Amino acid sequence: MKEPRTKPSRKRRTGAGIAIPPARKRKFRERLLKWYARHGRDLPWRKTTEPYQILVSEIMLQQTQVERVVPKYREWLAKYPSMEELAEAPLPEVKRTWYPLGYNVRPVRLHEIARESVARYGGKLPRDPEQLQSLKGIGRYTAGAIRSFAFREDAPILDTNVMRVLHRVFVGKGNPKRQKSALWDLAGALIPKGKGYDFNQGLMDFGATVCTARDPYCLLCPMRDFCQAYPVQPDRS
């Protein structure tokens, strides 16, 4: 089905060179939120708004499958239930607890964040995005995830899954990594006011389970009638 033509004057410029008709933006929001309400994954870190627990989940999920993270996340919080207890733990022990998740710089960074947050913020993660990103190991994505999932702010996120979804649906051509700045702007512009939590979680789940890198489930996709990449050519990298 082709989307009805939208007059150019009604298009809104979003980001660097990404033009989106308002009707398409509204349709994407509505369909994503409806999809997430039905298909969102039941994950332990979605049962908390504690910033420290959100931080642990986000660091663990970097380059690691959800199925491997869930048991280690629970084990970690049982052993280090607070930022203070993690900060006080010896680093060699922290590294052993992390095993076998891999990418062993991550427990070092998490330990450093805990120690610095205790020293600077009394064991709490700051809400301010600049203060969050001043903590070594917290970049723009992790800061956005903490603000969205712990503090329930309408903060954008852009991980690999989200970047792939937005690029396919709204751009369709070129290398998404070279359009990252524009996609960050788009991620922020698309968030429905007051619904950043569900919208961002939905984006991540949608990219992980439907709009996958290889063999995406296009026939099940609620966006396919206006997706700029449909039919999708799977990533070969």
KATASUL-V274311 format. One record per backbone hydrogen bond with DSSP energy under -1.0 kcal/mol. CO is the residue of the C=O (numbers start at 1). NH is the residue of the N-H. Records with the same first field share a line. If there is no record, write none. Layout:
CO->NH ; NH
This chain:
7->10
8->11
12->20
15->17
18->14
20->12
21->25
22->26
23->27
24->28
25->29
26->30
27->31
28->32
29->33
30->34
31->35
32->36
33->37
34->38
35->39
36->40
41->43
43->46
44->47
50->54
51->55
52->56
53->57
54->58
55->59
56->60
57->61
61->64
65->69
66->70
69->73
70->74
71->75
72->76
73->77
74->78
75->79
76->80
82->86
83->87
84->88
90->94
91->95
92->96
93->97
94->98
95->99
98->101
103->106
105->109
106->110
107->111
108->112
109->113
110->114
111->115
112->116
113->117
114->118
115->119
116->120
117->121 ; 123
121->124
128->132
129->133
132->135
135->138
139->143
140->144
141->145
142->146
143->147
144->148
145->149
146->150 ; 151
147->153
153->155
159->163
160->164
161->165
162->166
163->167
164->168
165->169
166->170
167->171 ; 172
169->228
175->178
176->179
179->183
180->184
181->185
182->186
183->187
184->188
185->189
186->190
192->195
195->199
196->200
197->201
198->202
199->203
200->204
201->205
202->206
203->207
204->208
205->209
206->210 ; 211
210->212 ; 217
213->235
216->218
217->220
218->221
221->224
223->226 ; 227
